[in-house]
C-alpha cells in the first residue's frame, strides 16, 4: 500500500513537535514514526534530518544500525529468529537456513504473498531453551526445523 505523502508529512511533523525538546530525540522519533506507520517511510528521513539539524545520511545510518527499524511495511506475520551465540551453539544457523529456504526469502524480507516477514533478533532472554524465536510477539523455544514448519503452518494455514 502506497502511503499518502501529505499524510506522512503531517504525522511526522506532529511527532517531531512532540519530541524535539527531548535530549537525544532521534531514536524516540524513529520509534514513534514506526509505531504510527508500521515502518519508517524513507520519505520521512529528510524531514526528520532537517528538523534535528542532522544530515540525511546520519539519520539513515542510525536507522539502519538498529535492526528493529524497518523501511518497508512487514507482512501479516513476523517471525524473528535468534541469531545470538547461545542459540547458535544449539543449531540456530541450521534453523535459519531452513527458514530462509522454506520461505524463499532472506533476512528483513517478506514473502511475495505478504504473509510472513523474517527478521533476525539478538537474544530473546530464552538462551537455555535455544534456538529461540518470536512468532508474532510470542516467544518460542527449542525451535528446530520441524518446529519451525509447525509454527509456519499455525500462522499460514
Ligand atoms: S541467545 Fe538466543 S535467546 Fe539468548
Backbone and ligand atoms as CSV (ligand in chain L), in Angstrom:
chain,resi,resn,atom,element,x,y,z
A,1,UNK,N,N,0.838,-1.191,0.000
A,1,UNK,CA,C,0.000,0.000,0.000
A,1,UNK,C,C,0.884,1.257,0.000
A,2,UNK,N,N,0.566,2.170,-0.906
A,2,UNK,CA,C,1.366,3.385,-1.018
A,2,UNK,C,C,0.828,4.420,-0.029
A,3,UNK,N,N,1.748,5.004,0.757
A,3,UNK,CA,C,1.302,5.982,1.733
A,3,UNK,C,C,1.102,7.331,1.067
A,4,UNK,N,N,0.153,8.062,1.569
A,4,UNK,CA,C,-0.093,9.410,1.072
A,4,UNK,C,C,1.011,10.332,1.616
A,5,UNK,N,N,1.715,10.999,0.698
A,5,UNK,CA,C,2.887,11.790,1.101
A,5,UNK,C,C,2.531,12.919,2.068
A,6,UNK,N,N,1.393,13.582,1.788
A,6,UNK,CA,C,0.974,14.697,2.644
A,6,UNK,C,C,0.642,14.188,4.047
A,7,UNK,N,N,0.044,13.000,4.084
A,7,UNK,CA,C,-0.319,12.412,5.377
A,7,UNK,C,C,0.949,12.068,6.179
A,8,UNK,N,N,1.937,11.490,5.495
A,8,UNK,CA,C,3.207,11.172,6.161
A,8,UNK,C,C,3.832,12.449,6.701
A,9,UNK,N,N,3.856,13.483,5.865
A,9,UNK,CA,C,4.491,14.744,6.258
A,9,UNK,C,C,3.805,15.326,7.506
A,10,UNK,N,N,2.485,15.323,7.497
A,10,UNK,CA,C,1.738,15.911,8.608
A,10,UNK,C,C,1.958,15.122,9.899
A,11,UNK,N,N,1.882,13.787,9.794
A,11,UNK,CA,C,2.014,12.945,11.002
A,11,UNK,C,C,3.436,13.014,11.551
A,12,UNK,N,N,4.420,13.010,10.656
A,12,UNK,CA,C,5.818,13.097,11.109
A,12,UNK,C,C,6.055,14.467,11.755
A,13,UNK,N,N,5.424,15.496,11.206
A,13,UNK,CA,C,5.537,16.842,11.793
A,13,UNK,C,C,5.033,16.858,13.229
A,14,UNK,N,N,3.913,16.190,13.466
A,14,UNK,CA,C,3.353,16.126,14.829
A,14,UNK,C,C,4.313,15.385,15.760
A,15,UNK,N,N,4.862,14.296,15.249
A,15,UNK,CA,C,5.796,13.510,16.074
A,15,UNK,C,C,7.031,14.348,16.402
A,16,UNK,N,N,7.514,15.099,15.415
A,16,UNK,CA,C,8.689,15.953,15.659
A,16,UNK,C,C,8.359,17.025,16.695
A,17,UNK,N,N,7.176,17.635,16.578
A,17,UNK,CA,C,6.772,18.653,17.560
A,17,UNK,C,C,6.794,18.068,18.971
A,18,UNK,N,N,6.310,16.837,19.088
A,18,UNK,CA,C,6.177,16.223,20.411
A,18,UNK,C,C,7.515,15.787,21.002
A,19,UNK,N,N,8.525,15.576,20.150
A,19,UNK,CA,C,9.778,15.003,20.651
A,19,UNK,C,C,10.988,15.924,20.582
A,20,UNK,N,N,10.907,17.005,19.827
A,20,UNK,CA,C,12.165,17.711,19.530
A,20,UNK,C,C,12.815,18.354,20.758
A,21,UNK,N,N,12.053,18.609,21.817
A,21,UNK,CA,C,12.655,19.218,23.010
A,21,UNK,C,C,13.400,18.186,23.859
A,22,UNK,N,N,13.231,16.918,23.533
A,22,UNK,CA,C,13.898,15.873,24.323
A,22,UNK,C,C,15.403,15.906,24.102
A,23,UNK,N,N,16.111,15.342,25.067
A,23,UNK,CA,C,17.543,15.156,24.846
A,23,UNK,C,C,17.711,13.849,24.064
A,24,UNK,N,N,18.502,13.855,23.013
A,24,UNK,CA,C,18.659,12.633,22.203
A,24,UNK,C,C,17.342,12.186,21.605
A,25,UNK,N,N,16.708,13.049,20.806
A,25,UNK,CA,C,15.343,12.713,20.345
A,25,UNK,C,C,15.270,11.746,19.164
A,26,UNK,N,N,16.393,11.473,18.499
A,26,UNK,CA,C,16.293,10.738,17.235
A,26,UNK,C,C,15.673,9.340,17.392
A,27,UNK,N,N,16.170,8.556,18.355
A,27,UNK,CA,C,15.624,7.199,18.499
A,27,UNK,C,C,14.149,7.212,18.886
A,28,UNK,N,N,13.750,8.035,19.883
A,28,UNK,CA,C,12.311,8.083,20.189
A,28,UNK,C,C,11.475,8.518,18.985
A,29,UNK,N,N,11.997,9.418,18.178
A,29,UNK,CA,C,11.257,9.860,16.987
A,29,UNK,C,C,11.107,8.700,16.003
A,30,UNK,N,N,12.200,7.979,15.755
A,30,UNK,CA,C,12.121,6.860,14.813
A,30,UNK,C,C,11.140,5.793,15.325
A,31,UNK,N,N,11.167,5.545,16.630
A,31,UNK,CA,C,10.214,4.575,17.201
A,31,UNK,C,C,8.776,5.051,17.023
A,32,UNK,N,N,8.559,6.335,17.285
A,32,UNK,CA,C,7.193,6.869,17.170
A,32,UNK,C,C,6.712,6.816,15.723
A,33,UNK,N,N,7.607,7.110,14.782
A,33,UNK,CA,C,7.227,7.053,13.364
A,33,UNK,C,C,6.898,5.606,12.989
A,34,UNK,N,N,7.721,4.673,13.476
A,34,UNK,CA,C,7.456,3.262,13.147
A,34,UNK,C,C,6.137,2.795,13.771
A,35,UNK,N,N,5.853,3.272,14.988
A,35,UNK,CA,C,4.568,2.922,15.617
A,35,UNK,C,C,3.404,3.470,14.792
A,36,UNK,N,N,3.582,4.668,14.242
A,36,UNK,CA,C,2.493,5.315,13.507
A,36,UNK,C,C,2.225,4.643,12.162
A,37,UNK,N,N,3.278,4.206,11.484
A,37,UNK,CA,C,3.097,3.688,10.123
A,37,UNK,C,C,3.382,2.190,9.986
A,38,UNK,N,N,3.907,1.582,11.046
A,38,UNK,CA,C,4.297,0.173,10.947
A,38,UNK,C,C,5.695,0.011,10.364
A,39,UNK,N,N,6.266,1.103,9.893
A,39,UNK,CA,C,7.643,1.133,9.392
A,39,UNK,C,C,8.062,2.600,9.343
A,40,UNK,N,N,9.327,2.839,9.022
A,40,UNK,CA,C,9.788,4.226,8.898
A,40,UNK,C,C,9.865,4.544,7.403
A,41,UNK,N,N,8.881,5.272,6.876
A,41,UNK,CA,C,8.899,5.558,5.439
A,41,UNK,C,C,10.144,6.375,5.082
A,42,UNK,N,N,10.816,5.977,4.022
A,42,UNK,CA,C,12.064,6.670,3.667
A,42,UNK,C,C,11.824,8.146,3.374
A,43,UNK,N,N,10.598,8.476,2.914
A,43,UNK,CA,C,10.320,9.884,2.619
A,43,UNK,C,C,10.266,10.748,3.888
A,44,UNK,N,N,10.229,10.094,5.064
A,44,UNK,CA,C,10.210,10.862,6.314
A,44,UNK,C,C,11.615,11.305,6.734
A,45,UNK,N,N,12.634,10.644,6.207
A,45,UNK,CA,C,14.000,10.902,6.694
A,45,UNK,C,C,14.474,12.346,6.460
A,46,UNK,N,N,14.268,12.935,5.265
A,46,UNK,CA,C,14.716,14.318,5.087
A,46,UNK,C,C,14.049,15.284,6.066
A,47,UNK,N,N,12.767,15.046,6.351
A,47,UNK,CA,C,12.025,15.912,7.267
A,47,UNK,C,C,12.600,15.810,8.689
A,48,UNK,N,N,12.914,14.586,9.095
A,48,UNK,CA,C,13.494,14.379,10.433
A,48,UNK,C,C,14.875,15.032,10.487
A,49,UNK,N,N,15.671,14.796,9.436
A,49,UNK,CA,C,17.039,15.340,9.405
A,49,UNK,C,C,17.022,16.858,9.495
A,50,UNK,N,N,16.137,17.458,8.732
A,50,UNK,CA,C,16.092,18.927,8.702
A,50,UNK,C,C,15.737,19.486,10.072
A,51,UNK,N,N,14.736,18.904,10.712
A,51,UNK,CA,C,14.272,19.421,11.998
A,51,UNK,C,C,15.339,19.251,13.086
A,52,UNK,N,N,16.085,18.145,13.018
A,52,UNK,CA,C,17.087,17.891,14.068
A,52,UNK,C,C,18.465,18.447,13.692
A,53,UNK,N,N,18.504,19.088,12.527
A,53,UNK,CA,C,19.775,19.654,12.068
A,53,UNK,C,C,20.849,18.588,11.879
A,54,UNK,N,N,20.428,17.478,11.302
A,54,UNK,CA,C,21.354,16.384,11.002
A,54,UNK,C,C,21.354,16.187,9.488
A,55,UNK,N,N,22.346,15.434,8.999
A,55,UNK,CA,C,22.303,15.109,7.571
A,55,UNK,C,C,21.388,13.897,7.376
A,56,UNK,N,N,20.884,13.744,6.150
A,56,UNK,CA,C,20.046,12.574,5.868
A,56,UNK,C,C,20.835,11.295,6.093
A,57,UNK,N,N,22.133,11.341,5.765
A,57,UNK,CA,C,22.977,10.146,5.925
A,57,UNK,C,C,23.077,9.761,7.398
A,58,UNK,N,N,23.127,10.764,8.286
A,58,UNK,CA,C,23.206,10.451,9.718
A,58,UNK,C,C,21.928,9.758,10.184
A,59,UNK,N,N,20.794,10.280,9.763
A,59,UNK,CA,C,19.519,9.683,10.177
A,59,UNK,C,C,19.403,8.271,9.597
A,60,UNK,N,N,19.773,8.139,8.345
A,60,UNK,CA,C,19.695,6.835,7.699
A,60,UNK,C,C,20.643,5.848,8.371
A,61,UNK,N,N,21.840,6.333,8.747
A,61,UNK,CA,C,22.835,5.484,9.408
A,61,UNK,C,C,22.309,4.944,10.733
A,62,UNK,N,N,21.663,5.799,11.516
A,62,UNK,CA,C,21.123,5.358,12.809
A,62,UNK,C,C,20.014,4.340,12.560
A,63,UNK,N,N,19.171,4.647,11.593
A,63,UNK,CA,C,18.052,3.752,11.312
A,63,UNK,C,C,18.539,2.375,10.876
A,64,UNK,N,N,19.553,2.328,10.036
A,64,UNK,CA,C,19.976,1.016,9.560
A,64,UNK,C,C,20.858,0.286,10.574
A,65,UNK,N,N,21.399,1.013,11.563
A,65,UNK,CA,C,22.201,0.360,12.600
A,65,UNK,C,C,21.310,-0.521,13.491
A,66,UNK,N,N,20.104,-0.045,13.781
A,66,UNK,CA,C,19.216,-0.782,14.673
A,66,UNK,C,C,18.290,-1.686,13.853
A,67,UNK,N,N,18.412,-2.993,14.125
A,67,UNK,CA,C,17.665,-3.961,13.315
A,67,UNK,C,C,16.157,-3.811,13.448
A,68,UNK,N,N,15.713,-3.163,14.524
A,68,UNK,CA,C,14.271,-3.097,14.747
A,68,UNK,C,C,13.550,-2.125,13.816
A,69,UNK,N,N,14.298,-1.198,13.213
A,69,UNK,CA,C,13.633,-0.257,12.315
A,69,UNK,C,C,13.507,-0.856,10.921
A,70,UNK,N,N,12.340,-0.709,10.351
A,70,UNK,CA,C,12.075,-1.235,9.009
A,70,UNK,C,C,11.739,-0.085,8.081
A,71,UNK,N,N,12.225,-0.155,6.855
A,71,UNK,CA,C,11.859,0.888,5.893
A,71,UNK,C,C,10.682,0.450,5.018
A,72,UNK,N,N,10.283,-0.802,5.162
A,72,UNK,CA,C,9.142,-1.323,4.402
A,72,UNK,C,C,8.132,-1.896,5.394
A,73,UNK,N,N,6.863,-1.848,5.057
A,73,UNK,CA,C,5.879,-2.480,5.948
A,73,UNK,C,C,6.167,-3.981,6.056
A,74,UNK,N,N,5.926,-4.569,7.238
A,74,UNK,CA,C,6.159,-6.008,7.329
A,74,UNK,C,C,4.909,-6.773,6.911
A,75,UNK,N,N,5.058,-8.090,6.815
A,75,UNK,CA,C,3.945,-8.919,6.375
A,75,UNK,C,C,2.903,-9.089,7.481
A,76,UNK,N,N,1.886,-9.907,7.194
A,76,UNK,CA,C,0.816,-10.103,8.187
A,76,UNK,C,C,1.359,-10.792,9.433
A,77,UNK,N,N,2.407,-11.600,9.266
A,77,UNK,CA,C,3.026,-12.280,10.405
A,77,UNK,C,C,4.529,-11.998,10.389
A,78,UNK,N,N,5.091,-11.871,11.595
A,78,UNK,CA,C,6.526,-11.612,11.689
A,78,UNK,C,C,7.161,-12.729,12.514
A,79,UNK,N,N,8.120,-13.415,11.902
A,79,UNK,CA,C,8.865,-14.441,12.627
A,79,UNK,C,C,10.282,-13.932,12.819
A,80,UNK,N,N,10.704,-13.861,14.086
A,80,UNK,CA,C,12.065,-13.436,14.377
A,80,UNK,C,C,12.824,-14.642,14.910
A,81,UNK,N,N,14.002,-14.878,14.361
A,81,UNK,CA,C,14.822,-15.995,14.830
A,81,UNK,C,C,16.049,-15.450,15.535
A,82,UNK,N,N,16.360,-16.019,16.697
A,82,UNK,CA,C,17.512,-15.535,17.454
A,82,UNK,C,C,18.809,-15.920,16.753
A,83,UNK,N,N,19.701,-14.947,16.633
A,83,UNK,CA,C,20.973,-15.148,15.956
A,83,UNK,C,C,22.142,-15.063,16.947
A,84,UNK,N,N,21.849,-14.909,18.224
A,84,UNK,CA,C,22.928,-14.708,19.193
A,84,UNK,C,C,23.584,-16.045,19.560
A,85,UNK,N,N,24.691,-15.918,20.301
A,85,UNK,CA,C,25.626,-17.028,20.471
A,85,UNK,C,C,25.036,-18.314,21.055
A,86,UNK,N,N,24.303,-18.175,22.177
A,86,UNK,CA,C,23.793,-19.387,22.836
A,86,UNK,C,C,22.881,-20.159,21.891
A,87,UNK,N,N,22.052,-19.445,21.172
A,87,UNK,CA,C,21.156,-20.117,20.220
A,87,UNK,C,C,21.954,-20.693,19.052
A,88,UNK,N,N,22.986,-19.985,18.649
A,88,UNK,CA,C,23.818,-20.509,17.556
A,88,UNK,C,C,24.433,-21.841,17.948
A,89,UNK,N,N,24.862,-21.931,19.215
A,89,UNK,CA,C,25.505,-23.171,19.646
A,89,UNK,C,C,24.503,-24.327,19.687
A,90,UNK,N,N,23.212,-23.988,19.643
A,90,UNK,CA,C,22.181,-25.029,19.663
A,90,UNK,C,C,21.579,-25.281,18.277
A,91,UNK,N,N,22.207,-24.735,17.251
A,91,UNK,CA,C,21.738,-25.048,15.896
A,91,UNK,C,C,20.909,-23.968,15.218
A,92,UNK,N,N,20.997,-22.724,15.730
A,92,UNK,CA,C,20.184,-21.649,15.140
A,92,UNK,C,C,20.518,-21.401,13.668
A,93,UNK,N,N,21.777,-21.609,13.288
A,93,UNK,CA,C,22.151,-21.378,11.883
A,93,UNK,C,C,21.406,-22.331,10.954
A,94,UNK,N,N,21.305,-23.583,11.413
A,94,UNK,CA,C,20.610,-24.586,10.605
A,94,UNK,C,C,19.131,-24.206,10.443
A,95,UNK,N,N,18.529,-23.790,11.567
A,95,UNK,CA,C,17.113,-23.406,11.525
A,95,UNK,C,C,16.935,-22.187,10.619
A,96,UNK,N,N,17.872,-21.239,10.712
A,96,UNK,CA,C,17.778,-20.020,9.885
A,96,UNK,C,C,17.868,-20.376,8.406
A,97,UNK,N,N,18.791,-21.275,8.067
A,97,UNK,CA,C,18.939,-21.697,6.678
A,97,UNK,C,C,17.669,-22.377,6.183
A,98,UNK,N,N,17.110,-23.225,7.046
A,98,UNK,CA,C,15.873,-23.925,6.701
A,98,UNK,C,C,14.736,-22.918,6.495
A,99,UNK,N,N,14.633,-21.967,7.419
A,99,UNK,CA,C,13.547,-20.970,7.351
A,99,UNK,C,C,13.646,-20.153,6.060
A,100,UNK,N,N,14.856,-19.734,5.724
A,100,UNK,CA,C,15.026,-18.916,4.521
A,100,UNK,C,C,14.684,-19.713,3.266
A,101,UNK,N,N,15.119,-20.986,3.243
A,101,UNK,CA,C,14.826,-21.816,2.070
A,101,UNK,C,C,13.326,-22.084,1.972
A,102,UNK,N,N,12.723,-22.375,3.105
A,102,UNK,CA,C,11.288,-22.699,3.145
A,102,UNK,C,C,10.439,-21.506,2.686
A,103,UNK,N,N,10.822,-20.313,3.144
A,103,UNK,CA,C,10.039,-19.115,2.795
A,103,UNK,C,C,10.488,-18.502,1.469
A,104,UNK,N,N,11.707,-18.857,1.033
A,104,UNK,CA,C,12.231,-18.281,-0.205
A,104,UNK,C,C,12.609,-16.820,-0.059
A,105,UNK,N,N,12.994,-16.415,1.145
A,105,UNK,CA,C,13.380,-15.012,1.381
A,105,UNK,C,C,14.598,-14.962,2.299
A,106,UNK,N,N,15.234,-13.799,2.351
A,106,UNK,CA,C,16.341,-13.579,3.271
A,106,UNK,C,C,15.876,-12.756,4.468
A,107,UNK,N,N,16.827,-12.359,5.300
A,107,UNK,CA,C,16.506,-11.533,6.477
A,107,UNK,C,C,15.867,-10.224,6.036
A,108,UNK,N,N,14.951,-9.760,6.818
A,108,UNK,CA,C,14.258,-8.474,6.604
A,108,UNK,C,C,13.381,-8.490,5.358
A,109,UNK,N,N,13.137,-9.682,4.816
A,109,UNK,CA,C,12.291,-9.719,3.625
A,109,UNK,C,C,10.934,-10.329,3.968
A,110,UNK,N,N,9.996,-10.083,3.045
A,110,UNK,CA,C,8.625,-10.561,3.226
A,110,UNK,C,C,8.265,-11.447,2.041
A,111,UNK,N,N,7.561,-12.532,2.308
A,111,UNK,CA,C,7.160,-13.433,1.213
A,111,UNK,C,C,6.290,-12.673,0.206
A,112,UNK,N,N,6.302,-13.149,-1.034
A,112,UNK,CA,C,5.620,-12.427,-2.114
A,112,UNK,C,C,4.128,-12.233,-1.834
A,113,UNK,N,N,3.513,-13.158,-1.067
A,113,UNK,CA,C,2.079,-13.010,-0.780
A,113,UNK,C,C,1.820,-12.060,0.395
A,114,UNK,N,N,2.904,-11.459,0.927
A,114,UNK,CA,C,2.737,-10.514,2.044
A,114,UNK,C,C,2.438,-11.215,3.358
A,115,UNK,N,N,2.614,-12.536,3.402
A,115,UNK,CA,C,2.202,-13.293,4.579
A,115,UNK,C,C,3.190,-13.276,5.733
A,116,UNK,N,N,4.482,-13.452,5.430
A,116,UNK,CA,C,5.450,-13.631,6.514
A,116,UNK,C,C,6.714,-12.796,6.267
A,117,UNK,N,N,7.119,-12.099,7.304
A,117,UNK,CA,C,8.397,-11.368,7.287
A,117,UNK,C,C,9.362,-12.108,8.203
A,118,UNK,N,N,10.591,-12.259,7.763
A,118,UNK,CA,C,11.607,-12.961,8.563
A,118,UNK,C,C,12.648,-11.954,9.053
A,119,UNK,N,N,12.824,-11.924,10.374
A,119,UNK,CA,C,13.761,-10.960,10.952
A,119,UNK,C,C,14.755,-11.677,11.865
A,120,UNK,N,N,16.009,-11.207,11.910
A,120,UNK,CA,C,16.930,-11.717,12.925
A,120,UNK,C,C,16.706,-10.946,14.220
A,121,UNK,N,N,17.002,-11.588,15.342
A,121,UNK,CA,C,16.916,-10.875,16.617
A,121,UNK,C,C,18.097,-11.359,17.449
A,122,UNK,N,N,18.578,-10.512,18.348
A,122,UNK,CA,C,19.806,-10.864,19.048
A,122,UNK,C,C,19.555,-11.030,20.537
A,123,UNK,N,N,19.163,-12.243,20.884
A,123,UNK,CA,C,18.858,-12.729,22.235
A,123,UNK,C,C,17.462,-12.304,22.693
A,124,UNK,N,N,16.687,-13.313,22.998
A,124,UNK,CA,C,15.320,-13.095,23.487
A,124,UNK,C,C,15.232,-13.432,24.971
A,125,UNK,N,N,16.383,-13.660,25.599
A,125,UNK,CA,C,16.387,-13.999,27.022
A,125,UNK,C,C,15.917,-15.428,27.266
A,126,UNK,N,N,15.961,-16.251,26.242
A,126,UNK,CA,C,15.496,-17.633,26.375
A,126,UNK,C,C,16.648,-18.571,26.004
A,127,UNK,N,N,17.855,-18.151,26.384
A,127,UNK,CA,C,19.070,-18.827,25.905
A,127,UNK,C,C,19.115,-20.306,26.291
A,128,UNK,N,N,18.570,-20.644,27.472
A,128,UNK,CA,C,18.633,-22.036,27.926
A,128,UNK,C,C,17.747,-22.938,27.083
A,129,UNK,N,N,16.819,-22.350,26.356
A,129,UNK,CA,C,15.886,-23.137,25.525
A,129,UNK,C,C,16.093,-22.842,24.042
A,130,UNK,N,N,17.308,-22.544,23.655
A,130,UNK,CA,C,17.570,-22.200,22.265
A,130,UNK,C,C,17.458,-23.398,21.364
A,131,UNK,N,N,17.393,-23.204,20.059
A,131,UNK,CA,C,17.223,-21.906,19.385
A,131,UNK,C,C,15.842,-21.296,19.669
A,132,UNK,N,N,15.842,-19.996,19.890
A,132,UNK,CA,C,14.604,-19.311,20.257
A,132,UNK,C,C,14.070,-18.483,19.096
A,133,UNK,N,N,12.750,-18.288,19.133
A,133,UNK,CA,C,12.104,-17.484,18.088
A,133,UNK,C,C,10.998,-16.641,18.712
A,134,UNK,N,N,10.593,-15.638,17.975
A,134,UNK,CA,C,9.472,-14.786,18.372
A,134,UNK,C,C,8.497,-14.814,17.197
A,135,UNK,N,N,7.322,-15.377,17.458
A,135,UNK,CA,C,6.350,-15.521,16.369
A,135,UNK,C,C,5.171,-14.600,16.670
A,136,UNK,N,N,5.044,-13.544,15.906
A,136,UNK,CA,C,4.018,-12.515,16.170
A,136,UNK,C,C,4.040,-12.099,17.648
A,137,UNK,N,N,5.238,-11.925,18.184
A,137,UNK,CA,C,5.386,-11.434,19.554
A,137,UNK,C,C,5.378,-12.534,20.606
A,138,UNK,N,N,5.134,-13.796,20.208
A,138,UNK,CA,C,5.117,-14.908,21.175
A,138,UNK,C,C,6.472,-15.596,21.168
A,139,UNK,N,N,7.052,-15.746,22.358
A,139,UNK,CA,C,8.373,-16.363,22.439
A,139,UNK,C,C,8.236,-17.886,22.379
A,140,UNK,N,N,9.057,-18.516,21.548
A,140,UNK,CA,C,9.023,-19.972,21.403
A,140,UNK,C,C,10.444,-20.496,21.526
A,141,UNK,N,N,10.615,-21.575,22.308
A,141,UNK,CA,C,11.939,-22.153,22.494
A,141,UNK,C,C,12.101,-23.456,21.728
A,142,UNK,N,N,13.351,-23.949,21.744
A,142,UNK,CA,C,13.708,-25.226,21.110
A,142,UNK,C,C,13.139,-25.353,19.688
A,143,UNK,N,N,13.443,-24.359,18.883
A,143,UNK,CA,C,12.924,-24.363,17.508
A,143,UNK,C,C,13.899,-25.100,16.595
A,144,UNK,N,N,13.534,-26.303,16.232
A,144,UNK,CA,C,14.315,-26.993,15.200
A,144,UNK,C,C,13.552,-26.862,13.880
A,145,UNK,N,N,14.020,-27.537,12.856
A,145,UNK,CA,C,13.388,-27.374,11.546
A,145,UNK,C,C,11.912,-27.808,11.569
A,146,UNK,N,N,11.636,-28.939,12.256
A,146,UNK,CA,C,10.254,-29.444,12.285
A,146,UNK,C,C,9.348,-28.469,13.036
A,147,UNK,N,N,9.852,-27.932,14.163
A,147,UNK,CA,C,9.013,-26.997,14.910
A,147,UNK,C,C,8.800,-25.715,14.109
A,148,UNK,N,N,9.826,-25.305,13.381
A,148,UNK,CA,C,9.650,-24.117,12.536
A,148,UNK,C,C,8.511,-24.350,11.544
A,149,UNK,N,N,8.498,-25.530,10.924
A,149,UNK,CA,C,7.443,-25.825,9.948
A,149,UNK,C,C,6.062,-25.801,10.600
A,150,UNK,N,N,5.994,-26.331,11.828
A,150,UNK,CA,C,4.691,-26.321,12.513
A,150,UNK,C,C,4.254,-24.887,12.830
A,151,UNK,N,N,5.217,-24.069,13.262
A,151,UNK,CA,C,4.904,-22.656,13.560
A,151,UNK,C,C,4.392,-21.959,12.310
A,152,UNK,N,N,5.024,-22.291,11.203
A,152,UNK,CA,C,4.639,-21.687,9.932
A,152,UNK,C,C,3.213,-22.099,9.553
A,153,UNK,N,N,2.897,-23.368,9.800
A,153,UNK,CA,C,1.534,-23.830,9.491
A,153,UNK,C,C,0.509,-23.113,10.368
A,154,UNK,N,N,0.912,-22.803,11.622
A,154,UNK,CA,C,-0.016,-22.108,12.522
A,154,UNK,C,C,-0.337,-20.709,12.008
A,155,UNK,N,N,0.696,-19.989,11.545
A,155,UNK,CA,C,0.442,-18.602,11.123
A,155,UNK,C,C,-0.026,-18.526,9.671
A,156,UNK,N,N,0.282,-19.582,8.902
A,156,UNK,CA,C,-0.086,-19.544,7.482
A,156,UNK,C,C,-0.706,-20.884,7.093
A,157,UNK,N,N,-1.934,-21.136,7.613
A,157,UNK,CA,C,-2.537,-22.457,7.400
A,157,UNK,C,C,-2.782,-22.757,5.919
L,1,LIG,S1,S,20.982,-16.316,22.672
L,1,LIG,FE1,FE,19.073,-16.774,21.775
L,1,LIG,S2,S,17.683,-16.291,23.332
L,1,LIG,FE2,FE,19.577,-15.708,24.169
